[in-house]
Amino acid sequence: MIGEFQHVYIVIDALDECADRDKLLCWVNDISRCPRGKLHTMLSSRRERDIEDNLVGINGLEHVSFAGGSANPDIVKFVDEKLVKLIIWIKLDPEIQMLVRDALLEGADGSFRWVALQLFELSRCPNVRTLKQTLRALPKDLEETYRQLLSKSSQADDLRRFLNWVAFSARPITLEELAEVVTVDFQSVGRPCYDHELRYMDPRDVLTVCSGFITEFKGAFNFSPVSQILLTRYLGIVKLSHMSVKDYLLSDEISSGVAAYYSINASQSHCLIAQTCLAYL
């Protein structure tokens, strides 16, 4: 197909978040052998050893590093655009507005995700005193932000189960499906059993429990109930809000800290998912 065009442009964003990146990296290496001047490729990724090792042999590859910092013009623009959309923002005096803006820019260190999470917390402040207290206690990085969010959860058991499912589900999972996983009672005598009284009355309450960790989007995915048959379904799919969520849940840091209860690993999660499915059936 590339041969049919004079110029071909390919953009691959978040290469480090690809589920099967070995195949994708192999494909990138293959297409890089196309005649120079015809194919134009841009890849974005966090710095990870296997990705760098696979791409280092590509001729003509240019590496551009985007450093963080409060002076990053994209961060400044992002903060300004988000602040004016906050309902609480228009009610603040200019002096307090500047205090909020400066605190976010100083703490961002190039992280859009960090800014977004702090904005969410600030939007929940009922008054200026609480707002100032929140600003004084802003977490220094994403890891500390996630740790604070987890430690404040009033529904730890449900949140932990939701995170396990979204992180390791074999296929995209809908909000309604995710809400059902708490109908299996793991505290019952003998073995896990189904209890319809545990069902959330509104599945969207799951998003409240998981605020900051999962998000819902309307998407399409191929669903294969029977081998050889592919159907495309358009549903409200839930996924982790950011790759850094899974990174943190799998990290050594969480396993030895105050949020250790939420630490996950693949084998533990698959076991939980299997037990839930069997009890639900």
N, C-alpha and C positions, 0 to 999 in steps of 0.2 A: 504493500500500500504506500509506503514512504516513497518508493520510486515513481509514483504517479504524480507527485507534487514537486514544485520547485523548492519550496521551503516548508518544513514541518516543525511545529513548536509543541513541546511536551513539558508540562509542569506537574511535578509530583510533590505535594505538600505533606509534611509530617511523615517522612519515610520511616522514622523510628517507631511510629505507631502502627505500622502495617502488620497484620497478623501473620503473614507468611512472607516476611521480607527477604528470606534467602532466595526464593524464586524471583521476587521482584528485582533484587540486586543482580541476579544472573541475567534477567531480561535487559536491565539497563546496560550491563556490559555488552550484551549482544548487539543492541541497537547502536551503541557508541561506535561500532565499526563501520557505520554508514559513512558515505563520502562526506568529508568536512565541508561546511558551508551550506549543506542541505538541511541537516537536522540541528535543531536548537533545543537544548534540554536544560531545565532548571529544577534542582532538587532542594528541598528544605528538610532539615533534621536537627535534632540535638546531637551533640558530639558523642558518638558511641563507637567503640573500637572496631567491631565487626563491619560496620558501615564504612568507616574510613579505610579499613584494609581492603574491602572489595572495590572501592572506587579509586584507590590510589594509582592503579595502572591505566586509567583512562587518559588518553592523550588530549591535551588542550583543556583539561579540567581546571577551573578556577575556583578557589576557596574564598568565601567571604564570611567573616565572622561579625555577628551583630552583638555588640557589647551592651550590657545593661546600663543602669544609671538613671538618676532622676532627670538628667538633661536630655534624654532620648526624646526627640520631637514627636515620635509616634505615641509614646507614653503620655506626654503632655496633652496631645490632641485627644487621646482616648479618655483621659481623666476629665478634661473640660466638657467633652460631649456627654459623658455619663452623668456628671454632676448636675447639669441643667435639667436632666430628666427626672431627678429625684424630687418627689413631692415635698420632702422636708427642706430641700435646698432653697426654694423660693421664699420660705418662711424665716430664713436666717439673716441676721445682720451681715453686711459686707465683711466686717472684721472676722466673724465666725466662718463665713464662707472661705475666706483666705486661709484661715487656720486649717480647715478641712483639706483644702487643695494642697497646701504646702506639706501637710502630714502624709498625704497619699503619694505625692511626687517623691518625697524624701525616702519613703519606705519601699517604693515599687521595685527599685533595682532592676528595671527592665522587664518585670513580670506583669503582663496584662491579667493573668489569672489571679495574682495576689490582689491587684487593684479591684477586680470584679468582686472578690469575696469580701473585701473590706467595705465596699459600697453596699453590699447586701446587709452587712451587720449595721452599718450606719443608718440605713433606711429604716431600721426597726427602732431607733432611739425615739422615745416619746417626748423628750425635752432636751434643752441645751446642756443641762448639767450631765445627763447620761451620755450625750454626744461627746462632751469633753472628756469624760471618764473613759469612753471607748477609744478616743484618739490617743490618750495617754498610755493605753494598754495594747496598742496595735501589735500583733505578732510580727516578729522580725522576718519571717520567711513563710513559704508555703507549708512546710512541715509543721511549724508551730501553729499555723492557722488551722490545719486539719486536726491537729491534736486538740486544740481548744473546742472546735466544733463537735468532735466526738465525745469529749469529756462532759459537754453540756447537754448531751442528748438525754431525754427523759424516757426514751423507748429503746434502750440499748440492745435488747434481744432482737427486736424486729429490725432495727437498723443493721445490725451485724448480719442477719440472715439475708436482707435485701442486697447488701454489698457483695456477699459471697455469690449470690445468684447472678447479679449483673456482671461481675468480674469474670465469671467462668462459665456462663451459659453457652451451650454448644451452638446455639443459633440466636438471632435477635429475639428479644423477649418484649412482649407488650406490657403496658402498665397494668392492664387487667390481670394478666398472667402473674405478674410479679406480686400483685396484691394477694393472690391466692396462696402464696407459699407460707404465709403465717397461719393458715388454717390447719396446719399439721402441728400438733402439740407434742413437743419433745420432752415435756415434763410429766407426761402420763405414765402410769405404772406399767412396767413391762416393756413396752416399745412405743415408738412414735405412733400416734393415731390421728385420724382426721376429726376435726371438730368445727362444724359450720359456724358456731357461735364466736369463733375467733376472727371471722371474716370482717374486713374493714367495710363499714357501711358505704363509704365513698372511696373508691380506689385511688382517687387523686390525693387522698391523705398521705399516701406513700411518698409523694413528692415533698410534702411538708416534713415528714420524718427524715427524709434523705436530703434535705436542703443543703446545697453546696457540694453534694457528692454525685447525684445523678440528674439527668435531664431527659425530657421527653421531646421527640420530634416525629413528625409525620413522614414516614418513609416507605419505600417499597423494598421488598426482599423476596427472593425465590424460596418457596416453601415446597418441600418434597414429601408429602405424606406417604407416597408409594414410589418405590424406585422407578426411574424412567419418566416420572410425571413431574413437571415443574409448573407451579402456579405462582403468579406474582400477586402478592397481597399488599394493600396499602393500609397500614395500621399505625397507631401511636406507639412507637418503639422507645424503650428507655435504654440509656447507655450511661456510662460513667461520664461525668461532666468534663473530665480532662484526663489525659494519660497520667498525669502526676498523681491522681487519686490512687490508681492501682499501684504505681511505683511506691507510694507511701505505705499502703496496706501490706505490701510484700516486703518492705524494708526491714533491716535489722533494727533500725531506730525505734520503730513502733513496737516491736516484739519485746523490747526491754524497758519501755516507758510506761507512762500512766494510761496510755490508750492501748495497752497490750491485748486487752480483751478483743479488739477489732483486728488483730493481726491475722492474716490469711495466708494460705498456700494452696497450690493446685490440688494436691491429693485430698486435703481436708475439705476443700470446697466441693469437689466432685463427689465425695462421700456424703456430704450434707445434701447435695442436690439429689443423689440417688435415693437416699433414705426418705426424703420428702416426696419424691415421685411415687415410690412404692406405697407409702402410707396413704397418699392421696388417692391412688387407684383403688 
